[in-house]
Amino acid sequence: MDKQQYILAIAGFDPSSGAGLTSDIKTFEAHGLYGLSVCTTVTIQNDIDFKASHWVKPALILEQIDTLFERFEIQVVKIGIIENWKTLVLVLTKLKTLNPTIKVVLDPVLKATAGYDFHSEDELNVLDSILDSIFVITPNFEEIKQLYPEKTIEDTIEYISSKTNLYLKGGHRTEQVGLDQLFYEKIVQLNIEPKGINISPKHGSGCVLSSALASNLMLGRSLAEAAVSSKRYTEYFLSSNTSLLGNHIKLS
């Protein structure tokens, strides 16, 4: 084996390549990493219209993971869309069995921008065990409201932060749009102010942020450094053109 650095994305396939696995792989490559991928669903969508999701059976997801770990050393994984929390628990258990020190970046896809619901509330009761198994979770403001719907956002932030690291994406804020917040080591809060210019909405921007965060962690940066670098990379992506499908900029 060569000295290439490998990183894994576990997510869905988006035919438009704006989100999901192909978006993750582009982000990994831009950071100088070789991206491996495990498919969890084949979606029927483009950059503006989500129509359907055809889920991969959990056993096939686990078989893909096993096969990759037979060949590659994997220290960091980004997880995107999973059919339900119970399947996610199976995936996390498998990853921890294969590498007990693996760092998991979880981007909790709960609802597509087009309005398609991925998870029902009755499945959220296993979330506590999930939070205990991951390194950082990256919800946006709409998603964090759904994680613990009986709590306020402030209480949810405090609760999640007591169990794992939290990167709260600010693109869906009603005020201070674009302000991201990192809550880490249970007591530290870092506000990451937007600095991008000529920003325009992009399909899959949440996937890009979380895969950039995973990439920076794989490159050995601290969580705080990785968070800031990932924010800046995502801003480059958002300002790359005025369409809904952004371009990835290879970093020097």
C-alpha positions in Angstrom: 0.0 0.0 0.0 1.2 3.5 -0.7 1.1 6.4 1.7 -2.2 7.9 0.3 -4.5 9.1 3.0 -7.9 7.6 2.9 -11.2 8.9 4.2 -14.7 7.4 4.0 -18.1 8.8 3.2 -21.2 6.8 4.0 -24.1 8.5 2.3 -26.6 8.5 -0.6 -26.1 8.8 -4.3 -27.4 12.0 -5.8 -27.6 11.9 -9.7 -26.9 15.7 -9.9 -23.7 15.2 -7.9 -24.5 18.3 -5.8 -25.0 16.4 -2.6 -24.3 13.0 -1.1 -21.4 10.7 -2.0 -20.2 12.4 -5.1 -20.2 15.8 -3.4 -18.3 14.3 -0.5 -15.7 12.7 -2.8 -15.1 16.1 -4.6 -14.6 17.7 -1.2 -12.2 15.0 -0.1 -10.2 15.3 -3.3 -10.0 19.1 -3.0 -8.3 18.5 0.4 -5.7 16.1 -1.1 -7.4 13.0 0.3 -8.6 9.8 -1.4 -12.3 9.4 -0.8 -13.8 6.0 -0.3 -17.6 5.6 -0.4 -20.4 3.4 0.9 -23.8 3.9 -0.6 -26.9 4.0 1.7 -29.5 5.0 -0.9 -30.0 5.7 -4.5 -32.1 8.9 -4.8 -34.1 10.2 -7.7 -33.4 13.9 -7.7 -31.8 16.8 -9.4 -30.7 20.1 -7.9 -34.2 21.4 -7.4 -36.5 18.4 -7.1 -36.3 15.4 -4.8 -38.6 12.6 -5.9 -37.7 9.3 -4.2 -35.2 7.4 -2.2 -34.4 3.7 -2.8 -32.7 2.4 0.4 -29.8 0.0 0.4 -30.5 -2.9 2.8 -28.5 -2.6 6.1 -26.7 -5.9 5.5 -25.4 -4.6 2.2 -24.2 -1.3 3.8 -22.3 -3.3 6.4 -20.8 -5.6 3.7 -19.5 -2.5 1.8 -17.9 -1.3 5.0 -16.3 -4.6 5.8 -14.8 -4.9 2.3 -13.2 -1.4 2.5 -11.7 -2.0 5.9 -10.1 -5.2 4.7 -8.0 -3.1 2.3 -7.7 0.4 3.7 -6.7 2.1 6.9 -9.6 4.5 7.8 -9.4 6.9 10.7 -12.2 9.4 9.8 -15.6 8.8 8.3 -18.4 11.3 7.3 -21.9 9.9 7.6 -24.8 11.5 5.7 -28.2 10.1 4.9 -29.2 6.9 6.6 -32.7 5.3 6.4 -33.3 5.5 10.1 -31.5 5.8 13.4 -31.6 2.0 14.0 -29.6 1.4 10.9 -27.2 4.2 11.9 -26.6 2.3 15.2 -25.7 -0.8 13.2 -23.3 1.2 11.1 -21.7 2.9 14.1 -21.3 -0.4 15.9 -19.6 -1.9 12.8 -17.2 1.1 12.5 -16.3 1.0 16.2 -15.7 -2.7 16.0 -13.3 -2.3 13.0 -11.6 0.8 14.4 -12.4 1.7 18.1 -10.7 5.1 17.7 -12.4 6.1 14.4 -13.7 9.7 14.3 -17.2 10.0 13.0 -18.6 13.2 11.6 -22.4 12.9 11.5 -24.4 15.1 9.2 -28.0 14.3 10.4 -30.1 14.5 7.2 -33.6 14.7 8.6 -35.4 16.4 5.7 -34.4 17.2 2.2 -34.7 20.9 1.2 -37.5 19.8 -1.2 -39.5 18.7 1.9 -39.1 14.9 1.9 -39.0 13.6 5.5 -36.4 10.9 6.2 -36.9 10.1 9.8 -40.0 9.8 12.0 -40.1 11.1 15.5 -40.6 7.7 17.0 -37.1 6.7 15.9 -35.4 9.5 17.7 -35.3 7.7 21.1 -32.1 6.0 20.1 -30.3 9.3 19.5 -28.6 9.4 22.9 -26.6 6.2 22.1 -25.7 7.6 18.7 -24.3 10.8 20.2 -22.2 8.8 22.5 -20.6 7.1 19.5 -19.6 10.0 17.3 -17.0 12.7 17.4 -19.1 15.6 16.1 -22.6 16.2 14.8 -23.3 19.0 12.2 -27.0 19.9 12.1 -28.4 23.1 10.7 -31.0 25.1 12.6 -34.0 23.3 11.1 -32.4 19.9 11.9 -31.4 20.7 15.4 -35.1 21.6 16.2 -36.1 18.0 15.1 -33.4 16.2 17.1 -35.1 16.8 20.4 -38.4 18.4 19.5 -39.6 18.6 23.1 -36.6 20.8 24.1 -35.8 24.4 23.2 -32.9 25.0 20.8 -30.8 26.3 23.8 -31.6 23.2 25.9 -30.9 21.0 22.9 -27.5 22.6 22.3 -26.6 22.2 26.0 -27.7 18.6 26.0 -25.9 17.5 22.9 -22.8 19.4 24.0 -22.8 17.4 27.2 -22.5 14.2 25.1 -20.4 15.1 22.0 -19.1 18.0 19.9 -21.6 20.1 18.0 -21.1 22.2 14.9 -24.3 24.2 14.4 -24.6 25.4 10.8 -26.1 28.9 10.5 -27.4 29.0 7.0 -31.0 28.5 8.1 -31.0 31.2 10.9 -33.7 33.8 10.9 -31.2 36.2 12.4 -27.4 36.4 11.9 -27.6 34.2 8.8 -24.4 32.4 8.1 -23.1 32.5 11.7 -21.9 29.0 12.6 -21.2 27.9 16.1 -18.9 25.2 17.4 -19.6 23.7 20.9 -16.8 21.4 22.0 -15.1 19.9 25.0 -18.4 20.4 26.8 -17.6 24.0 27.9 -16.2 25.9 24.9 -18.1 27.8 22.3 -16.6 29.2 19.1 -18.5 31.6 16.9 -17.5 31.4 13.3 -18.5 34.6 11.5 -19.3 34.5 7.7 -16.7 36.2 5.5 -17.7 35.1 2.1 -18.7 37.5 -0.7 -21.0 36.9 -3.6 -22.5 34.0 -1.8 -25.4 32.2 -3.5 -27.4 29.1 -2.4 -26.1 25.7 -3.4 -27.6 22.3 -3.5 -25.6 20.1 -1.1 -23.8 22.8 0.9 -24.4 21.0 4.1 -22.8 17.9 2.7 -19.8 20.0 1.7 -19.4 21.5 5.1 -19.5 18.2 6.9 -17.1 16.5 4.5 -14.7 19.4 4.6 -14.8 19.1 8.4 -14.0 15.4 8.2 -11.2 16.2 5.7 -9.6 18.7 8.0 -9.8 16.3 11.0 -8.1 13.7 8.8 -5.3 16.2 8.0 -4.6 16.4 11.7 -6.1 19.8 12.5 -7.8 20.4 15.9 -11.5 20.5 15.9 -11.6 24.3 16.3 -9.1 24.7 13.4 -10.9 22.2 11.3 -14.2 24.0 11.9 -12.9 27.4 10.7 -11.1 25.9 7.7 -14.3 24.0 6.7 -16.4 27.2 7.0 -14.0 29.0 4.7 -14.0 26.1 2.2 -17.8 26.0 2.1 -17.8 29.8 1.5 -15.5 29.3 -1.5 -17.9 26.7 -2.8 -20.9 28.9 -2.3 -19.3 31.8 -4.2 -17.9 29.6 -7.0 -20.8 30.5 -9.4 -24.4 31.7 -9.3 -26.1 28.3 -10.1 -27.4 25.8 -7.6 -24.5 23.4 -8.3 -21.2 24.7 -7.0 -17.6 24.1 -8.1 -15.0 22.6 -5.8 -11.7 24.5 -5.5 -8.6 22.4 -5.0 -6.6 23.6 -2.1 -2.9 24.3 -2.4 
